[in-house]
Amino acid sequence: MIQTFKTVLWVTFSILIGNEAFGQTVNSEDYVLELKKVQIEIRNENTFWIVPVVLTNNSKDTLKYYSMSCSWQEFYSVSSEKLIIQLSECGKNAPIIVEIPPKESKTIQLDLLLLSPTIDTSEIKFKIGLNLMKVSESQNRFDYDHEEQNLRKNIIWSNYIIMKTENPDLK
């Protein structure tokens, strides 16, 4: 009985240590993702919603996280099936590390494509998620796990925005 208890205790301890060492936890109080006022643009008969996304580091430490130089859709998600994040055109798309000092913010701009102009767009409610993959001090600069990125288990979500095509309102 005691041996079984020790085995269970050891397995539980190993799982907890393994998750702490290899998994990331994101404290949503430390990092806040916020959407600002959306602008509407028509390009080549497509409707785009230009969304400023602000990540604020409320922690006492500098936040270092992985991103790409222009393919935002690899780290960002949109909660509505009526919108997709538009691929950015750029000369060179490379991994980068973004740093945000304590109590500061960084803003990026996402272009959301309205999938079909025929869908009912009188009101669309959506939020943006960021798969926040922090860089640990023990990691090589670009030594991050692509499989972990694809799992999207470190997502922090923004506030909701309700958009009306006639008169966009930030809600």
N, C-alpha and C positions, 0 to 999 in steps of 0.2 A: 504494500500500500504506500509506504513512504517512498519507495523507489519510483512508483508511478507518479506520485505527486512531484517529485524532483524532476522527472522527465517532462511533465506538463509545464512546470515552472520554467525549465530551461528552454523549451520550445517557444513559450510565450515571450520570454526575455529576448531570445534570438530574433523573433519576428519584430519586436519593438525596436531593437537596436538596428536591425536591417532596414526598417522603414525610415528611421531617423538618418541613417548613413546614406542611403541611396535614394530615398524619396524626398520631395520638397514639400514643405508646408508653407502656405501663403496666408499671412494674417491680414484679413481685409481691413482691420483698423489701421494697420501700418501703411497700407497702400490703397489709395482711393482712385477709381477710374470715373471720370465725369465727362459727359457729353455737353457741349456748348451749343449755341444757336446754329441751326442747320440752314445752309443756303441751297437753293435749287438752281441747277444749270441744265440747259438743254444743249446736247452735243450730238451732232449727226442723228437727229431725231430720237435720241435716247434721253431719258430723264435721269439725272444724277443728283443725289443728295450729298452735299459736301459737309462732312461732319468733323469738326474739331474735337479730338479726343485728348483729354488732359489726365495724365497720371501724376498723382501727388504722392510724395514720399513723406509720410508722417512719422517715420521711425527716427531713431537717434543715430542710425548708421547710413552710410552712403549705399544706395540701392544700385546694384550692378545686375543687368539682365541681358539675355540674348535677344537679338532681333535680326532683321535683314535690312540691307541698305534701301531696298525699295519694294520688296514683295511682302507687303503688310499682311496679306491674307494667310500667310504661314503661321502667324502668331495671333491674329485677331479673328473674331467670329461675330456674326450678327444673328440675333435671335429670331428674326422674321424670315420665313421662306419667300417672301415677296421681294427681298433685297439680297444682293450679293456684293461683296467687296470687289471693286474693280481692280483688275491687275494694273500695276503701275508700269509704265514704259520707262526703261532706263538703260544706259549703256552697259553698266556692270552691276549685277546683283550679287552681293557678298554678305556673309555673316558679319555682324557687328556686335559690340558690347556697348550698351547704353548705360550711362551713369547719371544718377540723380542724387545730389547731396541731400542731407537731412532737411526736412521742412521746405523743400523746393519741388517744382513741377516741370514736366516736359509735355509739350503739345505736339501731336502729329495730326495730319489731316487724312481722313479716309474718304474715298469717293465711293458711295454706295449706288449701285445701279438698280433702278426699278425694273424688275424682270419683264413685265409686260405692261405697256401703256393701256391695255384693255382691262386690266384687273381693277376691281373696285378700290380706289385709293382715297376715298373720302376720309379715311382715317387709318393709319398704320401705327401700331405701337411696337417699338423695338428697343433693344439695348445692345450694347457692344461688350464683348468679352475679350480679355487679353490673357493668353496663356503665358503667365509670368514665370519664365524659367530663369531663376536667379543663378548668378555665377558665384560659386563658393571660392573661398580663398585657396583651397587645395586643388582646384581644377586648373588645367591648362587653359589658356585664353579661349580657344574655340573647341575645347574638348567636351562637347555636350552630347547627350544621347538623343539622336533623331527619333528613335522609337518612343521615348518619353514625350517628346514634342508632339508626336502624332496622337498620343493618348489623351492629350489636353486635360490633364488632371489638376493643373495649377491655375485654372481660370478664375480671374476676378471679373465681376460684372459691373457695368456702369449703371447709372440711373436710367430710367425709361424715358423715352421721348415719344410723344404722340405727334405725328405729322399729318397735316391736312394739305393737300396739294394747292388749294386755292389760297390759303393763308397759313403758312407753317407756324406752329406754336411750340414753344419749348414748355413741356409740362413737368 
